[in-house]
């Protein structure tokens, strides 16, 4: 059984920090051992700071979490971890991350990580209760991981990647709020737990989320016709086959959320979802065939 202090750090969420490796993969720097070492260290540092942010978020949300059907089992909400121990754990994680940055990573990575921490704290303290601003901030937190990964590995993050990530992560952030509202609706509530959305907003969130996902696919389609793709892929015409795969994944995620199959965090669901694994594997096969 996982110790409560480890559950408090949410190590399952560290998978999101795999985005730090995306700039390296997108640039096809597969044989750059030094860059991969830097990305691995950046992953550890980012995960520590992200865990500290999750601890702070749980501290601020403890009252609302105790009323939530799933979140009431979190270590702080259930009383499995004392507040003073949670604070000490968060401080230790931040100090360890600062040490990694100071010893082994470029200053620009530390700057992006500090900005991530600042935005994450702002989100936990106030922004998560601001309608629509909260989902934009959530999407930005994902995109900051890409910029941090590029800084750690000395890879320039392209405009295409940033625009695509902005739309796809906005879609997922909206899906998260939609799924939370579906849970609240199932509990007979008229509003989400600790958020500023009501069940009357379900239709708007659904429409905006699907539209954002479609925009991401459109940006991806335009990218496949760019000079950058022709420079990276020998059979550039095949890269466009990724577009219907991404479109199918977006539609499938929203369909499952609409049916109440996604509890709250769409990425946490996706890493356990067999259908998502199949679609990601197909996308990877297409890109390998296009090299």
C-alpha positions as CSV (number, residue, x, y, z in Angstrom):
1,X,0.0,0.0,0.0
2,X,1.3,3.5,-0.9
3,X,2.3,5.5,2.1
4,X,0.1,8.6,2.6
5,X,3.0,11.1,2.3
6,X,3.9,9.6,-1.1
7,X,0.2,9.8,-2.2
8,X,0.3,13.5,-1.1
9,X,3.1,14.1,-3.6
10,X,1.0,12.6,-6.4
11,X,3.8,10.7,-8.2
12,X,1.3,9.5,-10.8
13,X,1.1,13.1,-12.0
14,X,4.8,13.2,-12.7
15,X,4.0,11.6,-16.1
16,X,2.8,15.0,-17.2
17,X,6.4,16.2,-16.9
18,X,7.2,13.9,-19.7
19,X,6.4,17.0,-21.8
20,X,9.9,18.2,-20.9
21,X,11.2,15.5,-23.4
22,X,8.9,16.6,-26.2
23,X,11.2,19.4,-27.7
24,X,14.1,16.9,-27.8
25,X,12.0,14.3,-29.6
26,X,10.4,16.9,-31.9
27,X,13.9,18.0,-33.0
28,X,15.0,14.4,-33.6
29,X,17.9,14.7,-31.2
30,X,17.6,11.1,-30.2
31,X,21.4,10.4,-30.0
32,X,22.3,13.5,-28.0
33,X,23.2,11.8,-24.7
34,X,24.1,15.1,-22.9
35,X,20.7,16.6,-23.8
36,X,18.9,13.4,-22.6
37,X,20.8,13.6,-19.2
38,X,19.8,17.3,-18.9
39,X,16.1,16.4,-19.7
40,X,16.1,13.6,-17.1
41,X,17.5,16.0,-14.4
42,X,14.9,18.6,-15.5
43,X,12.2,16.0,-15.1
44,X,13.2,15.3,-11.5
45,X,13.4,19.0,-10.6
46,X,10.1,19.8,-12.3
47,X,8.4,16.8,-10.6
48,X,9.6,18.0,-7.2
49,X,8.3,21.5,-7.7
50,X,5.0,20.2,-9.1
51,X,4.6,17.9,-6.1
52,X,5.1,20.9,-3.8
53,X,2.4,22.8,-5.7
54,X,0.0,19.8,-5.3
55,X,0.7,19.8,-1.6
56,X,-0.1,23.5,-1.4
57,X,-3.3,23.0,-3.5
58,X,-4.5,20.2,-1.2
59,X,-3.8,22.4,1.9
60,X,-5.9,25.2,0.4
61,X,-8.6,22.8,-0.9
62,X,-8.9,20.6,2.2
63,X,-12.4,21.8,3.2
64,X,-13.9,21.4,-0.3
65,X,-12.1,18.1,-0.8
66,X,-13.8,16.7,2.3
67,X,-17.2,17.2,0.6
68,X,-16.0,15.6,-2.7
69,X,-16.9,11.9,-3.3
70,X,-13.4,11.0,-4.5
71,X,-11.1,13.8,-3.2
72,X,-12.2,13.2,0.4
73,X,-9.8,10.2,0.4
74,X,-6.7,12.4,-0.2
75,X,-4.1,12.3,2.6
76,X,-4.8,15.8,4.0
77,X,-8.6,15.7,3.6
78,X,-8.8,12.3,5.3
79,X,-6.3,13.3,8.1
80,X,-3.8,10.7,7.1
81,X,-1.1,13.4,6.9
82,X,-0.8,16.3,9.4
83,X,-0.6,19.8,8.0
84,X,2.8,20.5,9.5
85,X,4.2,17.4,7.9
86,X,2.8,18.3,4.5
87,X,4.4,21.8,4.8
88,X,7.8,20.3,5.6
89,X,7.5,17.9,2.7
90,X,6.7,20.7,0.3
91,X,9.6,22.8,1.5
92,X,12.0,19.9,1.2
93,X,10.9,19.2,-2.4
94,X,11.4,22.8,-3.4
95,X,14.9,22.9,-1.8
96,X,15.9,19.7,-3.6
97,X,14.7,21.1,-6.9
98,X,16.6,24.3,-6.4
99,X,19.8,22.3,-5.7
100,X,19.4,20.4,-8.9
101,X,18.9,23.6,-10.9
102,X,21.9,25.3,-9.3
103,X,24.3,22.4,-9.9
104,X,23.3,20.8,-13.2
105,X,20.8,22.9,-15.3
106,X,20.9,26.1,-17.3
107,X,19.6,29.4,-15.7
108,X,16.9,29.7,-18.3
109,X,15.4,26.3,-17.1
110,X,15.4,27.6,-13.6
111,X,13.6,30.7,-14.7
112,X,10.9,28.7,-16.5
113,X,10.6,26.5,-13.4
114,X,10.3,29.5,-11.1
115,X,7.5,30.9,-13.4
116,X,5.7,27.6,-13.3
117,X,5.9,27.6,-9.5
118,X,4.6,31.2,-9.4
119,X,1.7,30.5,-11.7
120,X,0.9,27.2,-9.9
121,X,0.7,29.0,-6.6
122,X,-1.5,31.8,-8.1
123,X,-3.7,29.1,-9.5
124,X,-4.0,27.3,-6.1
125,X,-4.6,30.5,-4.2
126,X,-7.1,32.3,-6.4
127,X,-7.1,31.6,-10.1
128,X,-8.8,28.2,-10.0
129,X,-12.0,29.9,-8.9
130,X,-12.0,32.4,-11.8
131,X,-14.3,31.2,-14.5
132,X,-12.5,30.5,-17.8
133,X,-9.3,32.1,-16.5
134,X,-8.7,28.8,-14.6
135,X,-8.7,26.7,-17.7
136,X,-6.4,29.1,-19.6
137,X,-4.0,28.9,-16.6
138,X,-4.1,25.1,-16.6
139,X,-3.3,25.0,-20.3
140,X,-0.4,27.5,-19.7
141,X,1.0,25.3,-17.0
142,X,1.3,22.4,-19.5
143,X,2.9,24.6,-22.2
144,X,5.4,25.9,-19.7
145,X,6.7,22.4,-19.4
146,X,7.6,22.5,-23.1
147,X,9.4,25.7,-22.8
148,X,11.3,24.4,-19.7
149,X,12.2,21.3,-21.6
150,X,13.6,23.3,-24.5
151,X,15.6,25.4,-22.1
152,X,17.1,22.4,-20.3
153,X,18.2,20.7,-23.6
154,X,19.1,23.8,-25.6
155,X,16.4,23.1,-28.2
156,X,14.3,26.0,-29.6
157,X,10.6,25.3,-29.1
158,X,8.8,26.0,-32.3
159,X,5.8,28.4,-32.7
160,X,3.9,25.4,-34.2
161,X,4.4,23.3,-31.1
162,X,3.4,26.1,-28.7
163,X,0.2,26.9,-30.6
164,X,-0.8,23.2,-30.9
165,X,-0.1,22.7,-27.2
166,X,-2.1,25.7,-26.3
167,X,-5.2,24.5,-28.0
168,X,-4.9,20.8,-27.1
169,X,-4.3,21.5,-23.4
170,X,-7.1,24.1,-23.3
171,X,-9.4,21.4,-24.6
172,X,-8.2,19.0,-21.8
173,X,-8.5,21.7,-19.2
174,X,-12.1,22.3,-20.3
175,X,-12.7,18.6,-20.3
176,X,-11.4,18.4,-16.7
177,X,-14.0,21.0,-15.6
178,X,-16.7,19.3,-17.6
179,X,-16.0,16.0,-15.9
180,X,-16.0,17.6,-12.5
181,X,-19.4,19.1,-13.2
182,X,-20.7,15.8,-14.4
183,X,-19.7,14.3,-11.0
184,X,-21.4,17.2,-9.2
185,X,-24.5,16.8,-11.3
186,X,-24.6,13.1,-10.4
187,X,-24.4,14.0,-6.7
188,X,-27.4,16.2,-7.1
189,X,-25.5,19.4,-6.9
190,X,-26.0,22.5,-9.0
191,X,-22.3,23.6,-9.0
192,X,-18.9,22.0,-9.0
193,X,-16.9,21.3,-5.8
194,X,-14.9,24.4,-4.9
195,X,-15.1,25.9,-8.4
196,X,-17.2,28.6,-10.0
197,X,-19.0,26.5,-12.6
198,X,-22.6,25.4,-12.5
199,X,-24.3,22.5,-14.2
200,X,-25.9,25.0,-16.6
201,X,-22.4,25.6,-18.0
202,X,-22.0,22.0,-19.1
203,X,-23.1,22.8,-22.7
204,X,-20.7,25.7,-23.0
205,X,-17.8,23.7,-21.7
206,X,-18.6,20.9,-24.1
207,X,-18.8,23.1,-27.1
208,X,-15.7,25.2,-26.2
209,X,-13.6,22.1,-25.4
210,X,-14.4,20.2,-28.6
211,X,-13.8,23.4,-30.6
212,X,-10.4,23.9,-29.0
213,X,-9.5,20.3,-29.8
214,X,-10.5,20.9,-33.4
215,X,-8.3,24.0,-33.5
216,X,-5.4,21.9,-32.3
217,X,-5.9,19.4,-35.1
218,X,-6.1,22.3,-37.6
219,X,-2.8,23.7,-36.4
220,X,-1.3,20.3,-36.7
221,X,-2.6,19.9,-40.2
222,X,-1.1,23.2,-41.2
223,X,2.2,22.2,-39.6
224,X,2.4,19.1,-41.7
225,X,2.6,21.2,-44.8
226,X,5.4,23.5,-43.5
227,X,9.1,23.6,-44.5
228,X,10.0,22.4,-41.0
229,X,8.3,19.1,-41.6
230,X,10.0,18.6,-44.9
231,X,13.4,19.3,-43.2
232,X,12.8,16.7,-40.5
233,X,11.0,13.9,-42.4
234,X,12.1,12.1,-45.5
235,X,8.4,11.1,-46.3
236,X,6.8,14.3,-45.1
237,X,3.5,13.5,-46.9
238,X,2.9,10.7,-44.4
239,X,3.0,13.0,-41.4
240,X,-0.5,14.3,-42.2
241,X,-1.9,10.8,-41.2
242,X,-1.3,11.8,-37.6
243,X,-4.1,14.4,-37.9
244,X,-7.1,12.0,-38.0
245,X,-5.6,10.0,-35.2
246,X,-5.4,13.1,-32.9
247,X,-8.9,14.1,-34.0
248,X,-10.2,10.6,-33.1
249,X,-8.5,10.8,-29.7
250,X,-10.0,14.2,-28.9
251,X,-13.5,13.1,-29.9
252,X,-13.2,9.9,-28.0
253,X,-12.1,11.7,-24.8
254,X,-15.0,14.1,-25.0
255,X,-17.4,11.3,-25.7
256,X,-16.2,9.3,-22.7
257,X,-16.4,12.5,-20.5
258,X,-20.0,13.1,-21.8
259,X,-20.9,9.6,-20.8
260,X,-19.4,10.1,-17.3
261,X,-16.5,7.7,-17.9
262,X,-13.8,10.2,-17.0
263,X,-13.8,11.0,-13.3
264,X,-11.9,14.3,-13.3
265,X,-8.3,14.4,-14.6
266,X,-8.3,13.5,-18.4
267,X,-4.5,12.9,-18.6
268,X,-4.6,10.6,-15.5
269,X,-7.4,8.7,-17.3
270,X,-5.6,8.7,-20.6
271,X,-2.4,7.0,-19.2
272,X,-4.6,4.1,-18.1
273,X,-6.9,4.0,-21.1
274,X,-6.3,1.2,-23.6
275,X,-7.8,3.1,-26.5
276,X,-5.5,6.0,-25.9
277,X,-2.5,3.7,-25.9
278,X,-3.6,2.2,-29.3
279,X,-4.0,5.7,-30.8
280,X,-0.6,6.9,-29.5
281,X,1.0,3.8,-30.8
282,X,-0.5,4.4,-34.3
283,X,0.7,8.0,-34.3
284,X,4.2,6.9,-33.4
285,X,4.2,4.3,-36.1
286,X,3.1,6.9,-38.6
287,X,5.9,9.3,-37.6
288,X,8.5,6.5,-37.7
289,X,7.4,5.5,-41.1
290,X,7.7,9.2,-42.2
291,X,11.3,9.7,-41.1
